[in-house]
Amino acid sequence: MEGLHVRELRGWTEMEKVVDLQRQVWGRSESDLVPRGLLIAVQDEGGLVAGAFLGEEMVGFVFGFPTHDPGLQHSHMLGVLEAYRGTGAALLLKRFQRDWCLARGIRKVVWTFDPLRGPNANFNLRKLGAFSRTYLPDHYGPMSGINAGAPSDRLLAEWDLLSPRVYTRIYAPPPEVEVAGLPQANRVEGEVPLEARLDLEAERVLVQIPEDWGRILREDPALAQRWREHSRLVFGHYFARGYAALDFLRGPNRYVLAKD
């Protein structure tokens, strides 16, 4: 979208806007919010807090902090207001984060995301070129807002900033993925997971997830719990056998897992 730009945030008033964006994007309760004081303190100690702006309006943000490894940043949050999703704001934030990190000698960024949210998986793996080989069961404990209703299982995304694949993905349309003939590690009928296949030996396998995880969370807690247990089993099994989630497909939502 023309006019969108990203910059680091300045002062407590802009940090307070980040707190408000958290409420709008995730519907979080006060206990789940990162407060402005912590955002300021992390920025003071070498963290990144940047906003995406359209004119004077902040429409998204990214928040990352240093880790035990000077070459590694943990990207804790990236959020964009619903009205501005699909405008390129999220991608601009990640490009800014990559450039910011590389200028400071940081070569890798990691973050977590819900393995059952297809749009997030598509953005992280397909558009950004990240990958995942780590499954974290109920990583944050009970959550509020749009994440309420099921254990907070997460995948750990790994983003190698100097990888040619990452550079290509963030500046060009991702290539087509040939999946004809690939075996699928689970069987799904409609919205219901029916069977996990744990005996596959192929170099690449597919793992299907729901088309609308958010709606399942809101409307069918029992089915949400069933999906959590199913995906935990499938991802945990194949990651333990040396597979990594390298790409993602839409219609239906499927991960492409390959031998790492």
PyMOL commands that set and color helices and strands:
alter all, ss='L'
color gray80, all
select helices_A, chain A and resi 11-26+30-32+36-44+82-84+89-103+118-127+145-147+164-171+213-219+221-240
alter helices_A, ss='H'
color red, helices_A
select strands_A, chain A and resi 4-8+48-54+57-66+72-80+108-113+131-136+154-160+186-189+192-196+204-208+243-249+254-259
alter strands_A, ss='S'
color yellow, strands_A
deselect
rebuild
show_as cartoon
